[in-house]
Amino acid sequence: MLATRIDIVETTRSKTVQMLNDRLADGIELMLQAKQAHWNLRGRGFFALHKLFDEVTAGISEHVDTIAERIAQLGGHAEGTSWIVSERSQIEEYPREIVDCTDHLSALSTAIACFTKSCRESIRVCEDYEDKVTEDIMVSATRAMDKYLWLVESNLPVKETARKQVLSEVKR
């Protein structure tokens, strides 16, 4: 850990840096998965999804950068190489051979949900460490990922039973 005048004890800063490096790995992996989907999707809805996946990638990138900068602020070393990301990320490997828009929507929504869950867990850790600044960064990332998850999942086909239930309620 590098010396800093931030008034958080070094042991807490060290634990926070480790947790943030885990989120950094997840964020970078998610960013790459969104780009993978962007490059390889085919089918109905291609153009809108192509643009959406680019928006998701850009949004994740902002949070990844903020997380890496917080690591440096705390005196840590941001670990964002592909080797480290591959080793540390909790997000499952993206399916390599999929092309169908629906398959990409499903795979990407699963990855976003995984990242969002780990961010929520990090919020609780920050509360325990009484680090409101890092907590705010995790809250912001979670808020954005919840929105991206909603946008991605909203493009998935509505299951027939859910569609029938909605239609029957509308007819009442």
Residue pairs with C-beta under 8 A, 6 or more apart in sequence:
1 10
1 13
1 14
1 17
1 74
1 75
1 76
2 75
2 76
3 75
4 13
4 73
4 74
4 75
6 13
6 73
6 74
6 75
8 16
8 74
8 129
8 131
10 75
12 129
12 131
13 74
13 75
13 76
14 76
15 125
15 129
16 74
16 76
16 125
16 126
16 129
16 131
16 134
17 71
17 74
17 75
17 76
17 77
19 122
19 125
20 67
20 70
20 71
20 74
20 76
20 122
20 134
21 71
21 76
21 78
21 79
21 84
21 88
22 88
22 90
22 118
23 67
23 115
23 118
23 119
23 122
23 138
23 141
24 64
24 67
24 68
24 71
24 78
24 79
24 80
25 79
25 80
25 84
25 85
25 87
25 88
25 89
25 90
26 88
26 89
26 90
26 91
26 114
26 115
26 118
27 60
27 63
27 64
27 67
27 115
27 141
28 64
28 80
28 85
28 89
29 85
29 89
29 91
29 111
30 60
30 91
30 111
30 112
30 114
30 115
31 57
31 60
31 61
31 64
32 85
32 94
33 91
33 94
33 107
33 108
33 111
34 53
34 56
34 57
34 60
34 108
34 111
35 53
35 57
36 94
37 49
37 53
37 94
37 104
37 107
37 108
38 50
38 53
38 54
38 57
40 98
40 99
40 104
41 49
41 50
41 53
41 99
41 100
41 101
41 104
42 99
42 100
42 101
43 99
43 100
43 101
43 102
44 101
45 101
45 155
46 101
48 155
49 101
49 104
49 105
49 155
52 151
52 152
52 155
53 104
53 108
56 108
56 112
56 148
56 151
56 152
59 144
59 148
60 144
60 145
60 148
62 144
63 137
63 140
63 141
63 144
63 145
64 80
66 137
66 140
66 141
67 78
67 137
67 141
68 78
68 80
69 78
70 133
70 134
70 137
71 77
71 78
72 78
74 134
79 88
90 114
90 118
91 111
91 114
91 115
92 110
92 111
92 114
94 107
94 111
95 103
95 107
98 104
98 107
101 155
102 156
102 157
105 152
105 153
105 155
105 156
106 156
108 152
109 149
109 152
109 153
109 156
112 145
112 148
112 149
112 152
113 149
115 145
116 142
116 145
116 146
116 149
119 138
119 141
119 142
119 145
120 138
120 142
122 138
123 135
123 138
123 139
123 142
126 132
126 134
126 135
126 138
127 135
158 166
